[in-house]
Amino acid sequence: MKTEKLFKIINFSLIGLGVFFIPLFAHADIGVPMIFISLPYMAIGLLPVVLIETMVFRKIFNLTYKKSVWTVAISNLVSTLIGIPIAWIVLVLFEILTMGSRAYGIDSIFKKFLAVTWQAPWLIPYEKELYWMIPSASLVLLIPFFFASWKVEFWVMEKYFPEIKVSELKSAEWKMNLFSYLFLAVCNVIWVIYSIFNH
């Protein structure tokens, strides 16, 4: 029953996000909404992430592999399909409300830094610079996505393991996400270096 409820939540969320994303595709020329790059990137990394987090989870609580990998997989699926898109929407709203949706140029190191941090959720289309901006923004977005994943995955795992103390489960989820996001960060750094040296 718990799994069915989770999949219902995912289905409703995807419908809602689909409605939200339709106008974004229609105005793709006004910038680069990073969710369309980050989400597939996170989906591709889902298998190694689940394996990493399962190993950490089992080591902490000494549980069976079958139950561990199943619940870790479900929690990561929910965080990927719901947590990360919601986090991105919040970041886009912050970018818009703080005037980050304007083009301030990239004629200095500081402005380049702002272009891939403050404006990371929705990149300004500096077309000739996107080769390094996209992987750099993706690396920056791993930070807020880490916290979103941690919160969502903890919420899911709490439903499956009510016998584990909340503080212990929260700490375990932090460690699991720390290892998995370090893996994603290393992959992203390689992407940044490759993009710069092969441009």
Contacts in CASP RR format, 6 or more apart in sequence:
PFRMAT RR
TARGET T0000
AUTHOR 0000-0000-0000
METHOD contacts of the structure
MODEL  1
MKTEKLFKIINFSLIGLGVFFIPLFAHADIGVPMIFISLPYMAIGLLPVV
LIETMVFRKIFNLTYKKSVWTVAISNLVSTLIGIPIAWIVLVLFEILTMG
SRAYGIDSIFKKFLAVTWQAPWLIPYEKELYWMIPSASLVLLIPFFFASW
KVEFWVMEKYFPEIKVSELKSAEWKMNLFSYLFLAVCNVIWVIYSIFNH
2 159 0 8 1.000
2 160 0 8 1.000
3 74 0 8 1.000
6 74 0 8 1.000
6 78 0 8 1.000
6 156 0 8 1.000
9 78 0 8 1.000
9 82 0 8 1.000
10 77 0 8 1.000
10 78 0 8 1.000
10 81 0 8 1.000
10 82 0 8 1.000
13 81 0 8 1.000
13 82 0 8 1.000
13 85 0 8 1.000
14 81 0 8 1.000
17 85 0 8 1.000
20 89 0 8 1.000
21 35 0 8 1.000
24 33 0 8 1.000
24 36 0 8 1.000
29 125 0 8 1.000
30 125 0 8 1.000
31 122 0 8 1.000
31 123 0 8 1.000
31 124 0 8 1.000
31 125 0 8 1.000
32 122 0 8 1.000
32 123 0 8 1.000
32 125 0 8 1.000
32 130 0 8 1.000
32 133 0 8 1.000
32 134 0 8 1.000
33 92 0 8 1.000
33 121 0 8 1.000
33 122 0 8 1.000
34 88 0 8 1.000
34 120 0 8 1.000
34 121 0 8 1.000
34 122 0 8 1.000
34 123 0 8 1.000
34 134 0 8 1.000
34 137 0 8 1.000
34 138 0 8 1.000
34 141 0 8 1.000
35 84 0 8 1.000
35 85 0 8 1.000
35 88 0 8 1.000
35 121 0 8 1.000
37 134 0 8 1.000
37 138 0 8 1.000
38 84 0 8 1.000
38 88 0 8 1.000
38 138 0 8 1.000
38 141 0 8 1.000
38 145 0 8 1.000
39 80 0 8 1.000
39 84 0 8 1.000
39 85 0 8 1.000
41 138 0 8 1.000
42 80 0 8 1.000
42 84 0 8 1.000
42 145 0 8 1.000
42 184 0 8 1.000
43 80 0 8 1.000
45 184 0 8 1.000
45 187 0 8 1.000
46 76 0 8 1.000
46 77 0 8 1.000
46 80 0 8 1.000
48 180 0 8 1.000
48 183 0 8 1.000
49 76 0 8 1.000
49 180 0 8 1.000
49 183 0 8 1.000
49 184 0 8 1.000
50 69 0 8 1.000
50 72 0 8 1.000
50 73 0 8 1.000
50 76 0 8 1.000
51 69 0 8 1.000
52 176 0 8 1.000
52 179 0 8 1.000
52 180 0 8 1.000
52 183 0 8 1.000
53 72 0 8 1.000
53 76 0 8 1.000
53 176 0 8 1.000
53 177 0 8 1.000
53 179 0 8 1.000
53 180 0 8 1.000
54 65 0 8 1.000
54 68 0 8 1.000
54 69 0 8 1.000
54 72 0 8 1.000
56 172 0 8 1.000
56 175 0 8 1.000
56 176 0 8 1.000
56 179 0 8 1.000
57 63 0 8 1.000
57 68 0 8 1.000
57 72 0 8 1.000
57 172 0 8 1.000
57 176 0 8 1.000
58 65 0 8 1.000
58 68 0 8 1.000
60 172 0 8 1.000
60 175 0 8 1.000
61 68 0 8 1.000
61 161 0 8 1.000
61 164 0 8 1.000
61 172 0 8 1.000
71 156 0 8 1.000
71 157 0 8 1.000
71 160 0 8 1.000
71 161 0 8 1.000
72 157 0 8 1.000
72 176 0 8 1.000
74 156 0 8 1.000
74 160 0 8 1.000
75 152 0 8 1.000
75 153 0 8 1.000
75 156 0 8 1.000
75 157 0 8 1.000
76 149 0 8 1.000
76 153 0 8 1.000
78 152 0 8 1.000
78 153 0 8 1.000
78 156 0 8 1.000
79 148 0 8 1.000
79 149 0 8 1.000
79 152 0 8 1.000
79 153 0 8 1.000
79 156 0 8 1.000
80 149 0 8 1.000
82 152 0 8 1.000
83 148 0 8 1.000
83 149 0 8 1.000
83 151 0 8 1.000
83 152 0 8 1.000
84 145 0 8 1.000
84 148 0 8 1.000
84 149 0 8 1.000
86 148 0 8 1.000
87 144 0 8 1.000
87 145 0 8 1.000
87 147 0 8 1.000
87 148 0 8 1.000
88 121 0 8 1.000
88 141 0 8 1.000
91 120 0 8 1.000
91 121 0 8 1.000
91 141 0 8 1.000
91 144 0 8 1.000
92 121 0 8 1.000
92 122 0 8 1.000
94 121 0 8 1.000
95 101 0 8 1.000
95 118 0 8 1.000
95 119 0 8 1.000
95 121 0 8 1.000
95 122 0 8 1.000
98 118 0 8 1.000
100 118 0 8 1.000
100 119 0 8 1.000
101 119 0 8 1.000
101 122 0 8 1.000
101 124 0 8 1.000
102 124 0 8 1.000
103 124 0 8 1.000
103 126 0 8 1.000
104 111 0 8 1.000
104 114 0 8 1.000
104 115 0 8 1.000
104 124 0 8 1.000
105 111 0 8 1.000
105 115 0 8 1.000
105 124 0 8 1.000
105 126 0 8 1.000
106 112 0 8 1.000
106 115 0 8 1.000
106 126 0 8 1.000
106 129 0 8 1.000
112 129 0 8 1.000
115 123 0 8 1.000
115 124 0 8 1.000
115 126 0 8 1.000
115 129 0 8 1.000
115 133 0 8 1.000
116 123 0 8 1.000
116 133 0 8 1.000
116 136 0 8 1.000
116 137 0 8 1.000
116 140 0 8 1.000
117 137 0 8 1.000
117 140 0 8 1.000
119 137 0 8 1.000
120 137 0 8 1.000
120 140 0 8 1.000
120 141 0 8 1.000
121 137 0 8 1.000
121 141 0 8 1.000
123 130 0 8 1.000
123 133 0 8 1.000
123 134 0 8 1.000
123 137 0 8 1.000
126 133 0 8 1.000
131 195 0 8 1.000
131 196 0 8 1.000
131 199 0 8 1.000
132 192 0 8 1.000
132 195 0 8 1.000
132 196 0 8 1.000
132 199 0 8 1.000
134 195 0 8 1.000
135 188 0 8 1.000
135 191 0 8 1.000
135 192 0 8 1.000
135 195 0 8 1.000
136 192 0 8 1.000
138 188 0 8 1.000
138 191 0 8 1.000
139 185 0 8 1.000
139 188 0 8 1.000
139 189 0 8 1.000
139 191 0 8 1.000
139 192 0 8 1.000
142 181 0 8 1.000
142 184 0 8 1.000
142 185 0 8 1.000
142 188 0 8 1.000
145 181 0 8 1.000
146 177 0 8 1.000
146 178 0 8 1.000
146 181 0 8 1.000
149 177 0 8 1.000
149 181 0 8 1.000
150 173 0 8 1.000
150 174 0 8 1.000
150 177 0 8 1.000
153 173 0 8 1.000
153 176 0 8 1.000
153 177 0 8 1.000
154 169 0 8 1.000
154 170 0 8 1.000
154 173 0 8 1.000
157 169 0 8 1.000
157 173 0 8 1.000
158 166 0 8 1.000
158 169 0 8 1.000
161 169 0 8 1.000
164 172 0 8 1.000
END
